[in-house]
Amino acid sequence: QVQLVESGGGLVQAGGSLRLSCAASGRTFSPYAVGWFRQAPGKEREFVASVSVMWNTNYSDLVKGRFTISRDNAKNMVYLQMNSLKPEDTAVYFCAAVQTSLTATPARRDQYNYWGQGTQVTVSS
């Protein structure tokens, strides 16, 4: 069993930056692919980015070039650096984990079996 806790959300002006953190407990994070998803009010939860066990990365076209996902297995942490934020990035951001193959970077919600509670990101115009 893996427990995930997100942090780092907040209110930021358009063009600003935030770094989200996802902390894992219960088991070591290293065998798990980790993804970030987000959900805006009235919308479906959507894929943002994922990182494989072997550090391969995958990004939504909506965030490519602005967001960077990284992991620190020694600290059982995954990060999402978000730059050049836009009002449309406003959402609750969730991290998720799944034990999978070394290079897999899952992008569908149903591919993950562990989820955090989310952290709110609000970008003002």
N, C-alpha and C positions, 0 to 999 in steps of 0.2 A: 504494500500500500504506500502511495506517495501522497503527501499533503503539499499543496501549493498555496503560496500567499504572495499576492501582488502588492506593490507599493510604488510610490513615486508620482502618482497622478496629481492633478491640481488644475489651477486656472492659469492660463498663459495667453499673451496677446499673439495675434497672427504674426508669423515670421519668427516666433520664438522657438525655444527648445525645451524638451523634457526628457528625462531618462527614467524609464520604468524598470523595475526589478521584479523578478520572480524567484522566490526562495523555496527550495524544496526541503522537505524533512521526511523522515520515515525510512528512506532508502537513498543510496547514492544516486546522483542524477546522471552519472556518466553513461549508462546504457540506454538512456531515453532520448528520443527526439522531442524537441520542445517547440511549441508554436505559440504565437500571439494571435488572438482574434479580437474583434471589437463589435460592439452592438450599440447603434444609435437608437433613440426612441422611435418606436414604430417600425423599425427595420429588422431584417434578419441579421443574425450574428455572421460576420464575414471574416475571412482569412486576411491576416496582415503579413505575417512572416513566420518562417520556421527555420530551425537549425538542426542538422542531423548529429548523430553521435560523432561522426568524423568531421564535423564543422562545415559540411555543405550547407548552403543557405538558399532560401527560396522567398521571393517577395511578391506581394500583390502589385500589379501595375500601378495601383493608386498611390503606393508609397515608395516605389523603387526610386532610388537616388536621393531620398530624403530620410528614410529610416534605416537603421542598421541593427541587426540582431547579433548577439554574441553570447558566449557562455564561459563560465569559470567553474570547471568541474571540481576544483579543489575546495571551492566555497559553496558548492551546490546552488549556484545562481545562474540565471539567464537574464540578460538585459535587452531592452529595446531603446536605443537612442533615437529620438525623434527630433528632427531639425526641420526648419522651414514649415512650421505647423500652419495649417489652414483651418478655418472654421468648420469645414466639412470633416475634419479629423475628430471632432467632438464625439465622444462615445464612452461607454464603459469598456475598458480593455481587460481581457482575460488571458491568462497563460494556461497552457494545456500540455500534457505529456503523454507519451506512449512509448513502450519498449518495442523497438522495431529494428530493422536492418541498419547496418552501419551508415549507409549513405542516404537513407530515406528522409525526405523533407515533406511530410504530409501537409496537405492544404485543405482537407475536408474535416468538418467538425466530427463526423462519425468515425474518423480514424483515430481519435484520441479517447482515452478512457479515464484520464485524471484532469480535473479542472480546478482552478482557483475561484475565488469569489468575485474578483474583478476590482478595478480601480478606475475612478472617474477621471477623464481628461476633458477639459473644457477649453476651447480656443475661441477667444473673443476677437471680433473684427475691428 
